[in-house]
Amino acid sequence: MDKILNNNGTKIWTTVNGQGFPLILCNGGPGCDDYLEPVLKMVEDLCQVVRFEPRGCGRSDYDGNYDLETTLGDIDFIRKEYNFNQIIIGGHSAGPDVALAYTIKYSQNVIGLIGIAGGRIVNDREWSKTYHENLEKYGEDHGGKIFQADPKVNKIGSLSWREYIKNPNLLHDISSINVPAIFINAGKDIRPNWPTQQLANLIRKGEYFEIKDAAHSIWLTHYDELKTLLREKIKNIIPDDRND
């Protein structure tokens, strides 16, 4: 069910589906509108899943406030509007970065973190060089999806992320995360996977998995493998009294 939320005059598009423990999903980009319905379909009997479009994307307002801190505040606003006490938070591509930052800032609200084909805290030139070389050489399949967003979202969002990871306390904050953090990456992603492996190993309850031969949008070619792994790990995160 689609629902437009009004956060101090800014309209944010959301949709909720499924039943079970609350799960909020973050899109990639920065600068992607909604595209994670395939992930919802994998877990809609386990989770009440909220997807949303950040400011400047899709059906949400284009107001120029596209920095990370604003996005984190919007996620917590969404959590409150849906009357969720605690949530699992996850995302795809750059979405796990946002989910990670939310987990650090609002740790009392999070019982688990899920990253799909993403999660990194580096701004490494070699990583970027490899990504752009692979993009030019191999291209990337988004399943025909054409993203609709203000071009400023990616620039502002990426800049604020680069500033965020300069925080001298960041590694300490990450190592202090005390909830399960599951990262499922693609073996043939054109993005190097080593930063996600580092991140998973920094978190005391972090786990890293890689689906062989899968590309960035894992569900396009390895739907069943992703579904099986995602469901198994989410079941392990949900409290026993909510699994009955």
C-alpha positions, -999 to +999 in steps of 0.1 A: +000+000+000+014+034-011+015+061+015+028+097+011+043+109+044+047+146+052+079+154+071+077+191+080+063+200+046+084+176+026+065+147+009+082+113+011+068+084-009+066+051+009+049+018+004+044-011+028+038-047+020+039-080+038+035-091+074+058-098+102+088-080+117+094-045+103+121-041+076+130-008+060+148-010+027+172+017+014+177+022-024+211+026-040+226+055-058+225+079-041+198+089-065+176+059-072+138+057-070+120+026-059+133-007-075+135-032-046+101-049-051+119-082-060+136-082-026+102-075-009+087-106-027+114-128-012+105-120+025+069-106+025+057-135+046+084-129+072+085-091+073+064-060+070+085-043+044+087-005+039+103+008+008+107+046+003+120+070-022+145+095-007+141+133-013+148+141-049+139+107-062+108+094-079+076+105-062+092+123-032+097+160-031+127+176-049+137+200-022+175+200-025+181+185+010+199+154-002+226+150+024+231+118+045+219+133+078+186+144+063+181+109+048+188+093+082+163+117+098+137+108+072+142+071+078+136+075+115+106+097+107+092+068+085+098+044+114+078+065+138+050+071+113+046+034+108+047+029+146+076+006+145+096+002+178+125-017+164+134-026+128+157-045+106+172-021+082+187-031+049+195-019+014+211-026-020+243-011-035+248+023-017+217+015+004+238-006+030+259+025+036+228+045+046+216+015+067+250+013+084+249+050+093+214+047+106+224+017+127+252+037+143+231+068+149+199+050+160+213+018+175+184+014+199+160+010+170+178-017+151+180-054+157+197-063+124+214-049+093+211-064+058+234-054+029+229-067-007+257-060-031+271-032-011+285-018+021+318+001+023+335+028+042+363+036+019+369+063-007+396+045-025+409+056-059+417+021-070+382+009-061+367+037-082+391+031-111+382-006-112+345+001-111+346+026-139+369+004-160+345-025-156+315-004-162+330+007-195+341-028-205+311-048-194+283-024-188+256-032-162+221-047-164+194-030-143+166-051-157+154-022-179+149+001-149+153+038-158+159+058-126+141+091-120+158+116-097+172+151-094+208+148-107+219+167-076+210+138-053+240+117-064+264+147-061+252+159-027+247+124-013+281+112-024+298+142-010+281+139+024+291+102+025+327+111+018+326+136+047+308+111+069+336+084+065+362+110+077+348+108+112+378+098+134+354+077+156+338+058+127+358+026+130+352+026+168+314+031+161+313+003+136+331-021+159+306-012+186+276-024+166+262-054+185+235-067+162+237-092+133+250-076+101+246-097+070+263-088+037+254-107+006+275-097-024+278-107-060+308-127-072+308-109-106+299-074-095+318-048-114+325-032-081+353-047-060+340-066-030+369-063-006+355-031+011+323-051+021+345-079+034+364-055+055+332-040+068+317-073+077+348-082+096+348-050+116+314-058+130+314-083+158+283-101+145+291-094+109+288-121+082+299-119+045+285-141+018+291-141-019+269-156-046+291-170-074+286-156-109+260-131-098+261-095-109+251-063-090+214-068-093+216-103-079+179-110-082+179-107-120+200-139-125+203-156-091+169-150-075+165-183-058+200-182-043+195-147-029+160-156-016+172-187+002+201-169+019+182-138+027+153-157+043+176-179+064+195-149+078+164-128+085+148-157+103+179-158+125+176-121+133+139-120+141+133-127+178+120-161+186+087-148+199+080-131+166+088-163+146+060-183+163 
